[in-house]
Amino acid sequence: MKLLRMTATFGRLEQEMLSLTDGLNVLQMPNEAGKSTWAEFLLAMLYGVDTSEREKTGVLPVKTKYQPWNGKAMEGAIELEQDGRRITLTRTSAARAPMSVFSAVYTDTGEAVAGLTAENCGETLLGVSREVFERSAFV
């Protein structure tokens, strides 16, 4: 899988777009500019947001920590390339279920990608579970 572009309303990101190029992409920005937010957004897009997660001492759940600063609902899109085809993933929020409405379509035709669902998206595209991705995807 090759990421091409991400658009997010997530935490401090307000319909911001991040375009990626071939090879290694390094986000070099000042503190509080959104590096960790983009990383968490990618995780949410691929694996969803755990709505059952509760606040622990000093740790906010994703659904709370990344609630958009502008008061709107969490949403986003990722354009990627998989097996030579461009796919657009979108997630929007339903009542009390952030990023729960999922769509995966071929970018050029708008045709649904068969077998790609909100529940299996990350594992299908990357071949790893959420737990493996969280522990190894970013340095």
C-alpha positions in Angstrom: 0.0 0.0 0.0 1.2 3.5 -0.9 -0.3 6.5 0.8 -0.9 9.4 -1.6 -3.0 12.0 0.2 -4.8 12.5 3.5 -7.5 15.0 4.4 -8.6 15.4 8.0 -10.9 17.1 10.4 -9.4 15.6 13.5 -8.0 17.3 16.6 -6.3 20.5 15.5 -6.6 19.6 11.8 -9.5 21.4 10.1 -10.0 20.0 6.6 -6.2 20.0 6.2 -4.5 18.0 3.5 -1.2 16.1 3.6 0.2 15.0 0.3 2.9 12.3 0.3 5.5 11.5 -2.3 7.4 8.4 -3.3 10.0 7.2 -0.8 10.5 8.3 2.7 8.3 11.2 3.9 9.4 13.0 7.0 7.2 15.5 8.8 9.5 18.1 10.3 7.3 20.6 12.1 7.4 22.6 15.4 5.9 21.2 18.5 2.0 21.2 18.4 2.0 21.5 14.6 0.1 18.2 14.1 2.7 15.4 13.6 1.2 13.1 16.2 -2.3 14.1 15.1 -1.6 12.9 11.6 -0.2 9.6 12.9 -3.3 9.1 15.1 -5.6 10.1 12.2 -4.0 7.4 10.0 -4.6 4.8 12.7 -8.2 5.9 13.1 -8.8 5.8 9.3 -7.3 2.3 8.9 -8.6 0.7 12.2 -11.4 2.9 13.4 -11.9 4.6 16.8 -12.6 2.5 19.8 -15.8 4.2 21.2 -15.7 1.9 24.3 -12.4 3.3 25.4 -12.6 5.3 28.7 -10.5 7.9 30.3 -7.7 6.5 32.4 -5.6 8.5 34.9 -3.9 11.2 32.8 -4.8 9.5 29.4 -7.7 10.7 27.3 -9.4 8.2 24.9 -8.9 9.0 21.2 -12.6 10.0 20.8 -12.1 12.8 23.3 -8.4 13.7 22.7 -8.9 14.2 19.0 -12.3 15.7 18.9 -12.0 18.5 16.3 -11.1 21.9 17.9 -13.6 23.6 15.5 -16.5 21.6 17.2 -17.3 19.7 14.0 -17.5 15.9 13.8 -14.3 13.8 13.1 -14.0 12.9 9.4 -11.4 12.3 6.8 -10.3 10.7 3.6 -7.2 8.8 2.4 -6.2 8.3 -1.2 -3.9 5.4 -1.6 -2.6 3.0 -4.2 -2.9 -0.8 -3.7 -2.0 -3.4 -6.3 -1.8 -0.7 -9.0 -5.2 0.8 -8.3 -6.1 4.0 -6.5 -8.5 3.7 -3.6 -10.2 6.4 -1.6 -11.1 5.6 2.0 -13.5 7.9 3.8 -14.7 7.9 7.4 -17.3 10.2 8.9 -19.0 10.3 12.3 -22.4 9.1 13.3 -24.1 10.1 16.6 -21.7 9.1 19.4 -19.7 7.0 17.1 -16.7 9.0 15.7 -15.3 7.8 12.4 -17.8 4.9 12.2 -19.3 5.5 8.8 -16.9 3.9 6.3 -16.5 3.9 2.6 -13.8 2.4 0.3 -14.1 3.0 -3.4 -11.9 2.9 -6.5 -10.9 6.5 -7.0 -11.3 6.5 -10.8 -14.7 4.8 -11.0 -16.4 5.3 -7.6 -17.1 1.6 -7.5 -17.0 0.0 -4.0 -13.9 -2.1 -3.2 -15.3 -5.6 -2.6 -14.5 -7.1 0.7 -12.9 -3.9 2.2 -14.9 -3.0 5.4 -14.5 -0.7 8.4 -13.7 -3.8 10.5 -11.0 -5.3 8.2 -9.5 -2.3 6.4 -6.2 -1.9 8.2 -5.5 -5.6 8.3 -6.5 -6.2 4.7 -4.4 -3.3 3.3 -1.4 -3.7 5.6 -1.5 -7.4 6.5 -1.1 -6.6 10.2 -3.4 -6.2 13.2 -4.0 -2.9 14.9 -1.7 -3.9 17.8 1.2 -4.6 15.5 0.6 -1.4 13.5 0.5 0.7 16.7 3.8 -0.8 17.9 5.8 -0.7 14.7 4.4 1.8 12.1 6.1 4.9 13.3 9.6 5.7 14.5 
